[in-house]
Amino acid sequence: MSKSASRLVLLASAVLLVSCAGSETGAIPPGGTGGTAGGAAGTNGSAGTAGAGGASSTGGAASTGGASGAASAGGAPGAGGARGGAGGGQGGAAGTAPPPAVTRISNGVNPGQGQWMSYPFGNGLICGKTVGGIVPPDDYKICTDSNGPHLTQTADDGGGNIVSSFRPRQPFDFTGRTGVIAFDLGGRQAGGHGFWPEIIITSEPSPAPYQDLIGIFPFPRDAIGVELANQPGCEYRAGATYTNNGVSAVKVIRNYVVSGWGPNDLHADYDGTGKLSEPPCFPVNDARMNHYELRLSASTVELWVTDPGADPKALRLVAKKDGINLGFTRGYVNFQQAHYNAGKDDHVNIPPTHTFNWANIGFDGPVLPVERGYDVPDALVPFRDLGTSLGYRITASAPLAFPLAGMNLSDATAASLHLNIYGFYAGRILQFRFNGGAWQDFVSDLPANMEQRSLHIPVAMALLRSGDNLLEIKAGGANDMAGANFDVTVR
């Protein structure tokens, strides 16, 4: 297939799925190789190429309005690479997709209490089985039910704020065209003090790249995202059962500064009558999945969705914004679950824990090389009875040392270090080195009173070697910081 051909990139094939027959669950295999990047052939279908009406191949969802070849309706969900086991996603030969990068953040950082990004225990109904005391990486599972094989993403905010995020390790290119990101998603959604999904496309492979909640603001350099955090007009239509949702915002990040548009700024002709209105509500539920297509160009973003369990071709427009003027047209797609103290008393029947079910995830466009990521395992240190600390304390006196095994540098021309960092106030220095070499300085240029960032730091290829490497991290001054979701990516 030509490298310029349009096609769907699936995160895994059915071969690697762990069946949940008999209510048995299977964890995402850490560090394994993913499935066929082109998706499963035959009945599951592959993406259709661009054309009049955007028709897709057998099994694929038609792309209403002529957007370039939409998603397969039958491909398998993503698998592999959850942190906390044996780091994820080394490799991925041409034609295969490695496990996605899985990252998590919270507002559980309090250096005075020895709290270095704690993450609450989760509880959920996963594959028909109630599971409690969930600790990463077991918050991501693969199971099969009436919706077919899918990825479960469970998170509990413990009365605080958290983000759980995953992204394929392959870039999405929409240069000079409207690109399509497609996925199926099941689960109730509640805005305000609740939980919701969001799709964030970043210019760099930044970990857990977005939220703007109390204690969480890990902005990347450049990004665009769609938040499905509901609207007051949608939320209570079903008697506080949270089975309606709506797009709450489109966010743009430019050089680490966030701006965006709420429902009042997203007027469009959503019902085809020529009358402009705010984004419409649409139904969601726990038992069946909606099919979504996010259509993105440098100037316009649109979100299309079906009703739960409906024909994937039965899409309708639920959000549109022209004039976004993005500064990038190649990026990384992040699928996130965000929580804002979901158990607070201004919501009815909303628990602090929730599970989203994802399937048939993919995007179209040029077939770009798969990037190789080498993850540092989460710390997984118990924090009182509140959960598990995933992050690490970064000090000047005791450098952190992380072995990175089996690094493959063949055909690689660039590398980068990624992490989420707390306490990185303007002028503070993060230092890193590889294999005992010279320390490299990365100086914070954050605005005043800002201290978090989803960091992407270029790494000179000369600092790395094929095979095993040792990454060391320390603070370049007296002030401690917290870091999480460390990885080195080569491309």
N, C-alpha and C positions, 0 to 999 in steps of 0.2 A: 504494500500500500504506500502511495506517495506520502511524503512527510507533510505535504500541504493539504492532504485529504481531510475532510471533516469527518469526525467520528466520536463516538462516546467513549469516555474513559471510566470503566468501572473499577471499584476498589478491590473486588475479590470475585472469585468464581465459586460456584456451588461446591467445588471439590473441597474447599477449606472450611466450609460451614460446619458447625457442631450442632447436630440436631437436638431438639428439646423433646423428642418423643418420650412419653412417660414422665413429663414435667422435669426432665433432667436439663440442667443448664450447662453451658460450656463457656469458659472464659476465652477471651480473645487470645490466641497464641502469641506470646511476646516474642518479637524479633524474627518471626518467620517470614517466608516469602509470600507475597500476595498472589492473587490469581491473575488471569489473563486480562491485560489492560483493555483489550478490545471488547470485552464482555463475552458472555456465553453465547455461542452461535445457535442457530436453529430457532427453536420455539421461543426462546427469550428475546431474540431479536437484537439487532445492533442499530445504531443511530442512522437515521436517513441523512443523506447529503442535502445541501441547500437546493431549493427549487421552488417552483410556483406552488404556493400553498403550504410549503414545508412538509410535504408528506414524508413519513418515515417508513422504514422497512417493516416486514412482518413482525408484529409484537411491539413495535415502537409507537410512542405517542405522536400523533400528528401535531405539527407546530402551527397552531392557528395564526393566521396573518402572515405567513411566509417567513417566519424566523428560521434561521439555519438549523436543519435537521435536529429534531428534539430528542428527548430521552427515550431509552428503551423502557417498555412497560414491564419487562420481566427479568431484568438482570438482577444479580445478587448484590447484597449490601457489602459494605466495607468490613474488613477483618484485620486483626493483628495490631501489634505495636503499642499496647497500653503500657504506660510507664509503671515502674515499681517492680516489674519482673526483671528479665534480662534485656535491657534496652531494646527499642524497636527499630525495625526497618533497615537493617544493613543490606544494601544491595538493591536488587531489582533490575534484572537484565532487560535488554530491549524486548518490548512486547509483553512485559509483565509489570505488575504494580506492587510495590512493597506495602507493608502495613502502613496505615495512616499515622501521622504524628498526633498523639493524644496529650493534651495539656489541661491543667486545672489551676485555678487561682481562687483565693478567698480574701476577705478582709481580716482574717485571723492572724494578724501580725502585731505582736506587742513585745519588743525586745526586753523590756523591764521584767516581763513575766516569763521570759524564755520561750516565747511563742513565735515560731518561725514559719508562718503560713500554714496554720492548721486547717484541716479539712474534715468536716463532720462525718460521722458514721451515716451510711445510707440505709434506707429500708424501701422495699418495693415489691410489686407483683411482677415477677419476671418469668416469662414462659409459663404462666399459669400457677406459679409457685411463689408464696410469700417468703421473702428473704430479708433478714435483718442483720445489722452490724456489718454492713458492706464497707470494705476498705479497698481503695485502688490497688491493683487494677481490676478488681472484680465488679466495679461499677459499669463496666462495658461487657456485655455478653452477646452472643449470637444464638438465636433460637428460631424455631419454625412453628407457625400456627396457621390459622385460616388466611392470614395475610401473606403467607409464604415465608421464606427465610428473611430475617431482618436483624438489625443491630439495635440492642437496647442500651440506652444511656440514662443511668440513674444518678440523681443528685439530691442531697439533703442540705439545706442551708443552716440548720442548727440555730435558727434565730438570727443569722447574719446574712451576708451576701456572698455568692459564689458564682463562678463560671466554669463550665465543663465544655471543652472544645476539642474537635478533631478535624484534620484536614489531610487530603491526599498529598503525597509527596511528588506531585507533578504539576507544573504551572498550567494555568488557563490563559490562553492568548485570544484576545478579542480585537486585535489591531485591525482597523479599517472595516469593521463589521459589527453586527449584533451577535454576540455569543450567547449560548444557552446553557444554564446550569439547571439540572433537573434532579428531583428527589421525591420520594414518598415519605410522609411523616404522619405518625399517629400519636394522639395524646391530647388531653384537654390543656388549655392554655389560659392563664390568668395574668393580667397586667397589674400595675401598681405593686402592692405587696403580694407577689405571686411568683410565677415561673413562666418563661416563654422561650421560644426558639428565635434565633437570629442567624442570618447568613452574612458573613463578613469577608470581603475580598480585599486582601492586602497586597501592597506592591512588593513586599519582601516576606520570606517565610517566618514571620514573627509568631511566637507562641502566645496562646490565649490573648488575642490581640485587642479585644475591646470590651469594655463596659464603662459606664459613667455613674457608678453608684457610690454610696458612702464607703470609703476605704478601698474602692477598686476603680482605678482609672489608668490602665496599662496601655496607653495609646501607642500605636505603631507610627511609623513615619507617614505613610499615606495609605488610605483605605476608603472603601465605600461599603455600607452595610444596610440591611433591611431588618428592622426590629418588628416582631409580631407580638407586641406586648399589649395588644387589645386596645379597645376604645370604650369609654363609658357607655356609649350607645349600643355596643354589641354585648358587653360582658354579662348583663343581668337579664337578657332576653329569655333565657331558659330557667328562670327561677334560681339563680345562683348555683347552677351546675357547671358553669364555665364551658359550655359546649358551643359557643360562638366566639369568633376571634376577628381581628382586623389589624391592618398594618398601623402601627403607632408612630413610626418615624423612619425616615431615610437619613442615614448619617454619613457625612463625609469628613475624613481626616486629612489635613494637608500640613505636612511638616509638623506633626504631633499636635496640631490644634484642631479641635472638634467643632463642627457646625452641622446643621441639618435642617430638616423640614418635618413638621408634624402634620397631622391630618388636615388642618386648615390650609396648609401649603401644597397639598397634593391633589388639588381639584383636577378632575378629568371627566370625560364623557364615559363613565363606567357602564351605564345601562344602554348605550347606543341610541339615545333619544336626542342627542345634540345638546343636552343640558349638563353643565358642569356640576359635580358634587364631590363630597369627601369620599375617601376609600370605603367601599361597602363592607359589611360584615359577611362572614362565611362560616358554615358549621364545621366543627371539629369534634372528635370523640376518641375515647381510649381504644375502642374495639376495631375500628377500621381506619385506613390511612387516606389522607388527601394526597393527590399528585400535584406537585408544584413545578413551575418553570420560572426561573429568574432570567430575564433577558437584559443584557447589558452591552452598551456601547460607550464610547468616550463621552457622549453627550446625553444619553437617556438610559434610565433604568425602569423596568417594568416587572411586576410580579403577577403571574397567572396561577390559578388554583382551581381544582375540581372540588366537588363535594366528597365527603368520605365514601370510599368504596366505589366511586363513579368511574365510568370509562375515562381513561387518561386523555382521550381526545376532547372531553367535555370541559375544556378550560374556560375560565372567564377572568377578565382583568380586574385585579383588586388593588393595585397601586401603580402609579406612574409619575415620574418626574423628569421633565426635560431640562436642559441647560445645566447639567451637573458638572460639565467641564473637567473631567478627570485628567490628572497629570500622568497617568500610566494606563497602559492597555495590555499588560501582561501581569498576572498576579496569582495569588494562592487563595483557595476557597476554604473557608473555615465554617463548620457547622457547629453551632453553639447552643447550650442550654444555660440560661441566666436565671438567678434567683435573687429576689429582694425580700428577705425576711417574710417568706410566704405564709407563715403561721400567725402573722399579726392580726389583731382582732377586727380590722376593717374589711376583712373578707369572711365569707361564710363557707364552711365545709372545705377549706383549702389547707391541706397538710404542708409541712415544710419539706416533704420529700416528694419526688415525682420521677416518672420514667417516660422518656420519649422513645418511640420506635421509628427507626430510619431504614429505608430500603431504596434500591434502584437509583443509587446516587451516581451521577456522572455529569460530564460536560462535553461540549463539542469543540471543534477547532483543530488547529495544527497539532500533529503528534510530536510533542516535545520530549526531550530526554527525561527519564525519571531521575530524581535527585536522591542521593544516598545520605540518610540521616543516621547519626550515631548518638543515641540518647544516654544521658546520665540517669540511672534509676532514681526514683523519688526517695527521700530520706526514710519515710515510713517509720517515724519515731512516735510512739504513743504520746498524746498530750492530755494529761489528766484523764477524765472520763468523757472528754468532749469530742474526741476523734483522733486523727493522726496528723502529725506535722509532715508535710510533703517537702518543705523548703529547707534551706541550709543557712546557717549563720556565716556571714562573710566578714572576716576580721583581717587586720594587718599582721597579727602575730602568728596565726595558725592557718597557713594556706590550705584550702580544700584540694584534695587530689582525687581525680576521677580517671580510672583506666578506660580507654576506648579501644576495644579489641577489634582486630581484623579490618582495619580501614582500607577500603579499596579506592585507590587514586587513579586507576586506569582511565585515560581519556578525560580526566577532570582538569578544568582550567580555573576554577574559582572555589573558594570555601568561605564559610562564615560560622560564627559562634552566636547562639541564640539563648536567651533566658528572659524570664520575668524578674524584675528587680524592684525592691522596696528600699526606701531611705537613700535614694540616689539624687540628693539635692544638688543644685547647680554648683559646679566646681569640684564636687567629689570625684574620686578616681577609682575605677575598677581596673584591677591589673590581672592579666592572664599570661600564661606561657605554656608551651608544649615541649615535652621531652627534656625538661631541665634547661631550656634555652633562656634567652634574655626575656625579662618581663616586658610586656606590652601594656601601654596605658590607654584607657578609654575614659575620657573626661566628660562628665555630665554637663550638658548645656541646656538643661531643662529650665523653663520659666520659674520665676520666684514662687516659692511655696509648693511647687510640684515635686514629687519624689518617686513616682513610679513610671516604669516604661517597659514596653515589650521590645527588648533590644535585638537588633540585628547588627553584628559587628563583623566587618570583612576581616578575613584571616589570610595572610600571605601563604601561598602554597608551599613556599620554602620552609615554613615552620612545621609542616606535617611530613609523615613518612608512611609508606605502604606498610600495612600490618598493624601492630599494636602501637598505640600512642598514649601518653599521659598528659591530661589537661589539669592545670593547676590554676586556682582562682584565689585572689586575696583583695583586701581593701588597700587603697593607696593612701590611707590616712588613718587618723585615730577613730573615726566614726564607723561603727559596725553597720552593715546592711544585711538584707535578706534576699536570697535568690532561689529561684525554682525553675523547673522545666528547662534545664540546661541541655543543649545538644549542639553538635557540630555537623554541618551539612556540606557536602561536596557536590559539585555539579560540573 
